[in-house]
């Protein structure tokens, strides 16, 4: 009964430790140091929220883009590294958690030694060889009377949570960068197409100038200007092809591929989508959805728990140790009741004088928590700023695109009129060049404006932590939001303005 009582006593203490007090404050989410509005200043007021969509990139309605995002989630090396980091922190958390349980070991020993015994008669002695065998099960356990180990467990758990949310933050960043590079690649391809159309039109004008020059209708200066314009337009193409290649290489690296380049593809004429409107949202939803805010809060939870660790370190530590086993000089008789041994002990360590080291450690932990509260508030404020900034940019970029659609239409009409008047000899060639440059520059500006709208939508989704319509955290709702209304493409005759949201 005595031998089993050692481990029964340790087990009772282990079970009762969970009921001990925990020093230090319990965590409570701090309120932001600023007043949060009920809705975003630059959000819309007419649309109603839809369902939360974790796969928010499907709003662009591009199957090739969807496949690329799925590939980057599987093959991106940064995400794989982040996953491995989580495994490391999970192991560290299990190490910390193990301190709250009793430790049981197996100790076995076999020893043979010679012992020399000197007799009382001078010069006489005897040698004796002794063999001993020991088998025991030592155990130890620290009574967590003040919650030091429990608070350390809380801190490690919060560190693990922060690592997981960091991976979610990295995932959102990688997805946003992939989509932005994809849109940039397509935008450069459209600009290359515009450049080639520009060169073709300049060459047609050059043929027209040559024809008029041969007939003596224009002087040599017009011919030189036409050739210069063609050469200048051709010189822009290498820069665009270089930009396309570097974009493709950057995208390949994100996808875990070798950074290869490929020629520009022909983009469809009608490509710009009318995206779903941005609904009004509650700023408090950011606290539940943005992974970087969750990271900041998890770090705050860990700092709060470590206050309790530091405070409990100033109180006595009570440890229990015990052992039971067998010892004998003969292996055959090792497990007989006569050779059975057991022990149990309790120890207490109380710091008496440390020149204020432990008290200072507690104050340092409290100071780190205060810094964490400020950092948390900064992250929340930055999140609101990013959302409001993205909404403002979206509003102005949509307005700019509407104006550019009108500008492209008017510039095209002016170019056609100037070319016709030049062919009839009514106007000079400089007017044709000016109208032509204005038209093709308007086309390129429209492509860049539409790229800005698409990348801004990516920024907005990232700022909101994904899709919208619910405060439910990601991975809990799979309903999607898609729309595919088309608008006129640059490089074509614009007959009406398109409306986008």
FENTAJO-V572235 format. One record per helix or strand. SS is the DSSP state (2 for helix, 1 for strand). FROM is the first residue (numbers start at 1). TO is the last residue. If there is no record, write none. Layout:
ss->SS from->FROM to->TO
ss->SS from->FROM to->TO
This chain:
ss->2 from->2 to->17
ss->1 from->53 to->53
ss->2 from->56 to->60
ss->2 from->63 to->75
ss->2 from->77 to->98
ss->1 from->103 to->104
ss->1 from->107 to->118
ss->1 from->125 to->143
ss->2 from->148 to->214
ss->2 from->220 to->254
ss->1 from->273 to->274
ss->2 from->283 to->289
ss->2 from->291 to->312
ss->1 from->317 to->328
ss->2 from->331 to->333
ss->2 from->337 to->339
ss->1 from->340 to->349
ss->2 from->357 to->423
ss->2 from->429 to->464
ss->1 from->478 to->478
ss->1 from->485 to->486
